[in-house]
Amino acid sequence: MRPWIKICGLTDRRGLEAALDAGASAIGFVFAASPRRIDPAGAARLARELPAGVQAIAVFHRPDARALAAVLDAFVPDALQLEPESLDAVPEAWRGRVIPVFHDHDGVCDEVRAFVARHDVRHVHLEGPGRGGRGVPVDRGRASRLAAEVPLVLAGGLTPDNVAAAIRAVRPFGVDVSSGVESAPGVKDPQRIRAFCEAARAAAAEEMKR
């Protein structure tokens, strides 16, 4: 089984083409404050280039209902990625397409278990401590325990050089990268995207043989 690989924070066609050529499973469009932020119309234009089977993910931090509506009026993604605190702002029709984002800390396993017990989720996103997008890694021991219980998307500090080791240690459903495949903040590097996807797939294939 191929790992689910999300390339996040794309803002232009060059980065999009690189991600698609590398075999990405999903593309993240960021609507939170970030050097990777894109406007809804720009995301909609790029999303029209996605082939069948590649998901468009709208990435937020803690949006209110107005911020969500401003995006969804112009851009219709496959899923919304946001922190659980904003779940009440999500329109009812979208509740089944939320990817909740949790930040690693000592009690995160209990937080995830409690959320999954109350809500139907496709998968859970785990990032490093603090706000996402800063390249801070997670504790792999905790991540591994969660990955054994829920479909876990691992993020935070991943690069082409360490994603294989992370997959071997955690065995996640998928991986998510943004700054780790950039040549500068917000500028995606096609070679790093390709190397990341190749390393992730190779490591996942090794784990499947065990």
C-alpha positions, -999 to 999 in steps of 0.1 A, spaced: 0 0 0 14 34 -10 16 59 18 -6 90 18 17 119 11 6 155 14 26 184 1 14 215 19 17 252 13 16 253 -25 11 287 -40 21 283 -77 19 260 -107 56 251 -105 53 237 -70 20 220 -80 35 203 -110 65 191 -90 42 176 -64 20 158 -89 50 145 -109 64 131 -76 31 113 -69 17 133 -41 -17 120 -27 -29 154 -15 -21 191 -19 -25 215 10 -36 251 4 -29 273 34 -54 300 45 -38 308 78 -12 335 84 19 321 68 44 328 40 26 300 22 -8 316 24 -29 317 -8 -62 334 -16 -93 312 -23 -94 322 -60 -58 312 -64 -63 279 -47 -94 272 -69 -73 278 -100 -46 254 -89 -70 228 -77 -85 226 -112 -52 211 -123 -55 182 -99 -61 148 -115 -87 123 -101 -75 108 -69 -54 137 -57 -71 156 -28 -72 193 -23 -70 202 14 -79 236 28 -55 242 57 -66 266 85 -54 273 120 -84 283 142 -109 299 118 -142 313 127 -174 307 107 -168 339 87 -133 329 77 -144 295 66 -173 309 46 -150 333 28 -129 304 16 -156 279 8 -175 305 -13 -147 305 -38 -129 272 -33 -144 237 -27 -117 214 -13 -119 177 -5 -113 183 32 -107 209 58 -77 207 80 -80 227 113 -77 225 150 -105 209 170 -113 242 187 -128 254 155 -150 225 149 -182 243 159 -175 269 132 -176 242 105 -208 240 85 -227 208 92 -223 196 57 -185 196 61 -183 179 95 -175 146 79 -146 161 59 -126 175 87 -90 165 94 -83 175 130 -49 189 139 -33 180 172 0 193 186 23 170 203 25 172 241 24 148 271 -14 144 270 -20 144 233 -28 107 231 -57 111 255 -69 142 235 -69 123 203 -87 93 218 -114 115 233 -119 133 200 -121 102 179 -146 86 203 -170 116 197 -164 123 160 -162 103 128 -128 112 112 -109 100 82 -75 105 98 -58 126 124 -30 151 119 -2 152 144 23 182 144 51 193 166 45 214 198 31 249 193 16 263 161 22 243 129 44 253 99 75 258 120 92 224 113 92 212 149 92 173 152 69 152 173 79 126 199 80 95 178 71 72 207 38 90 213 32 92 176 38 55 172 13 47 199 -13 69 182 -6 54 148 -14 20 162 -49 32 172 -60 57 145 -51 66 109 -23 91 117 -8 117 94 26 126 107 39 161 103 65 184 119 101 187 109 100 161 82 125 163 53 137 141 25 166 131 48 145 119 78 111 109 65 122 73 60 133 69 96 101 86 108 80 62 89 99 32 102 96 44 138 59 56 137 43 35 108 18 63 101 -11 63 76 6 92 59 31 120 61 27 158 55 55 182 46 58 219 38 90 237 49 110 205 46 107 206 8 114 243 4 145 263 -8 133 294 10 101 301 31 72 295 8 93 285 -22 89 248 -30 119 229 -44 110 203 -70 140 181 -63 133 181 -26 97 172 -33 107 143 -55 133 131 -30 108 133 -1 81 113 -20 106 86 -31 120 82 4 85 80 19 74 53 -5 105 33 -2 103 33 36 66 24 35 73 -5 11 100 -19 35 76 -17 64 49 -36 45 73 -65 40 78 -69 77 
